[in-house]
Amino acid sequence: MRRTGTPQPKIDKKYIGVFVFAVLFSWIFHELAHLAAGKFLDYDMKMTLNSAYPGEGKYLCDFHYHIISAAGPLFTLCEAILVFILMYWRKRILLYPFLFTCFYMRLLAMIISFLNPNDEARISTAMDIGKFTLPLIVSGILFYMVYKITSRYTFTKKFNLVNLALAVLFTSAIILADKFFHITIV
């Protein structure tokens, strides 16, 4: 059931506001998922805007490290699936920034893994299946969802490029704020 004739969303103050909220929500809850997994495993966890880690600075075993590493991407994947379902079956155009942000976050994590292995890359390496196997699978699933919604709603390349620019801008703001202001949340 393809939605034809869906009007192209306007990139106005409302849309940009939703995008800011989507980035903050997605980013913070990704880190909260790491934090929750760590607390579940009985660690005294700390969290900033861009990381969650044990207060003692180390994990008791590698398995715990991988469980905690997996929690963030799993939350992000679940968020994207929920948004995808809502957008696919109902006309919820303003949810698109949430889906796009999930894709961008995991794609960025994969790119960063060339220099410093991120969540999926660390787990993939530990599983001895190649550093980029899990990052490619997760990013591929998220790309597929973005592609399907883009096709269903007939979003233009220009619209997606603007979404990319917004994602780069707002995620960069979070990363830089974390780096320069060391904002501790928990």
C-alpha positions as CSV (number, residue, x, y, z in Angstrom):
1,M,0.0,0.0,0.0
2,R,2.1,2.9,-1.3
3,R,1.3,6.4,-0.2
4,T,1.4,8.4,-3.4
5,G,0.9,12.1,-3.4
6,T,2.1,12.6,0.1
7,P,3.2,16.2,0.4
8,Q,6.9,16.8,0.9
9,P,7.4,17.9,4.5
10,K,8.5,21.5,4.9
11,I,11.8,22.1,6.6
12,D,10.5,24.8,8.9
13,K,11.0,25.7,12.5
14,K,8.6,22.9,13.6
15,Y,10.5,20.3,11.6
16,I,13.9,21.5,12.8
17,G,12.6,21.5,16.4
18,V,11.4,17.9,16.0
19,F,14.8,17.0,14.6
20,V,16.6,18.6,17.5
21,F,14.4,16.6,19.9
22,A,14.9,13.4,17.8
23,V,18.7,13.7,18.0
24,L,18.7,14.5,21.8
25,F,16.2,11.7,22.5
26,S,17.9,9.1,20.4
27,W,21.4,10.0,21.6
28,I,20.6,10.2,25.3
29,F,18.5,7.1,25.4
30,H,21.2,5.2,23.5
31,E,23.6,6.1,26.3
32,L,20.9,5.4,28.9
33,A,20.6,1.9,27.5
34,H,24.3,1.4,28.1
35,L,23.9,2.8,31.6
36,A,20.9,0.6,32.4
37,A,22.7,-2.6,31.2
38,G,25.7,-1.6,33.4
39,K,23.6,-1.0,36.4
40,F,21.8,-4.3,35.8
41,L,25.2,-6.0,35.9
42,D,25.8,-4.2,39.2
43,Y,28.3,-1.6,38.0
44,D,28.4,1.9,39.4
45,M,27.9,3.6,36.1
46,K,28.6,7.1,35.0
47,M,27.1,8.8,31.9
48,T,27.9,11.9,29.8
49,L,26.2,13.1,26.7
50,N,28.3,10.8,24.6
51,S,29.3,7.8,26.8
52,A,28.4,5.5,29.6
53,Y,31.1,3.7,31.6
54,P,31.8,2.1,35.0
55,G,32.7,4.6,37.7
56,E,35.6,2.4,38.7
57,G,36.9,2.7,35.1
58,K,37.0,-1.0,34.3
59,Y,34.7,-4.0,33.6
60,L,35.0,-7.2,35.6
61,C,35.0,-9.3,32.4
62,D,34.9,-8.9,28.7
63,F,31.4,-10.4,28.5
64,H,30.0,-7.6,30.6
65,Y,31.7,-5.1,28.4
66,H,30.0,-6.6,25.3
67,I,26.6,-6.8,27.0
68,I,26.8,-3.1,27.9
69,S,28.2,-2.2,24.4
70,A,25.2,-4.0,22.8
71,A,22.6,-2.3,24.9
72,G,22.9,1.1,23.1
73,P,22.7,-0.2,19.5
74,L,19.8,-2.5,20.5
75,F,17.8,0.4,21.9
76,T,18.5,2.4,18.7
77,L,17.5,-0.5,16.5
78,C,14.2,-1.0,18.5
79,E,13.5,2.8,18.3
80,A,14.0,2.7,14.5
81,I,11.8,-0.4,14.1
82,L,9.0,1.2,16.1
83,V,9.2,4.5,14.1
84,F,9.4,2.5,10.9
85,I,6.2,0.6,11.8
86,L,4.4,3.8,12.8
87,M,5.4,5.6,9.6
88,Y,4.7,2.6,7.3
89,W,1.2,2.0,8.5
90,R,0.2,5.5,9.5
91,K,0.9,8.9,8.1
92,R,3.4,10.1,10.6
93,I,5.8,12.3,8.6
94,L,7.2,14.1,11.6
95,L,8.6,10.9,13.0
96,Y,11.1,10.7,10.1
97,P,13.8,12.6,12.0
98,F,13.8,9.8,14.6
99,L,14.3,7.1,11.9
100,F,16.9,9.1,10.1
101,T,18.8,9.9,13.3
102,C,19.0,6.2,14.2
103,F,20.5,5.4,10.8
104,Y,22.9,8.3,11.0
105,M,24.1,7.5,14.5
106,R,25.0,3.9,13.7
107,L,26.5,4.9,10.3
108,L,28.7,7.5,12.1
109,A,29.6,4.8,14.7
110,M,30.7,2.5,11.9
111,I,32.8,5.3,10.3
112,I,34.4,6.2,13.6
113,S,35.3,2.5,14.1
114,F,38.0,2.8,11.4
115,L,39.9,4.8,14.1
116,N,38.4,3.6,17.3
117,P,36.1,0.6,17.4
118,N,32.6,1.6,18.5
119,D,29.9,-0.6,20.0
120,E,29.1,-3.0,17.2
121,A,32.7,-3.1,16.0
122,R,34.0,-4.1,19.4
123,I,31.4,-6.9,19.7
124,S,32.0,-8.0,16.1
125,T,35.8,-8.2,16.7
126,A,35.2,-10.1,20.0
127,M,33.0,-12.6,18.1
128,D,35.9,-13.0,15.6
129,I,33.6,-12.3,12.6
130,G,35.5,-9.2,11.4
131,K,35.4,-5.7,12.8
132,F,32.8,-4.4,10.4
133,T,30.4,-7.3,10.1
134,L,27.9,-6.2,12.8
135,P,28.3,-2.5,12.0
136,L,27.4,-3.2,8.4
137,I,24.5,-5.4,9.3
138,V,23.0,-2.8,11.7
139,S,23.7,0.1,9.3
140,G,22.2,-1.9,6.5
141,I,19.0,-2.7,8.3
142,L,18.6,1.0,9.3
143,F,19.4,2.1,5.7
144,Y,16.8,-0.3,4.4
145,M,14.2,1.3,6.7
146,V,15.1,4.8,5.7
147,Y,15.0,3.8,2.0
148,K,11.6,2.1,2.3
149,I,10.1,5.1,4.1
150,T,11.7,7.5,1.6
151,S,10.2,5.5,-1.3
152,R,6.8,5.1,0.4
153,Y,6.5,8.9,1.1
154,T,8.3,9.9,-2.1
155,F,10.8,12.0,-0.2
156,T,13.3,13.7,-2.5
157,K,17.1,13.5,-2.5
158,K,17.2,17.1,-1.6
159,F,14.9,16.5,1.4
160,N,17.2,13.6,2.6
161,L,20.3,15.8,2.1
162,V,18.8,18.5,4.3
163,N,18.1,15.7,6.9
164,L,21.7,14.6,6.6
165,A,22.9,18.2,7.2
166,L,20.6,18.5,10.2
167,A,21.8,15.2,11.6
168,V,25.5,16.2,11.2
169,L,24.9,19.6,12.8
170,F,23.0,18.4,15.8
171,T,25.0,15.3,16.5
172,S,28.2,17.3,16.2
173,A,26.8,19.8,18.7
174,I,26.3,16.9,21.2
175,I,29.7,15.4,20.6
176,L,31.5,18.8,20.9
177,A,29.4,19.7,24.0
178,D,30.5,16.5,25.6
179,K,34.1,17.0,24.6
180,F,34.5,20.6,25.7
181,F,32.0,20.9,28.6
182,H,32.2,17.4,30.1
183,I,28.5,17.3,30.9
184,T,27.9,14.5,33.3
185,I,24.3,13.3,33.4
186,V,24.6,10.5,35.9
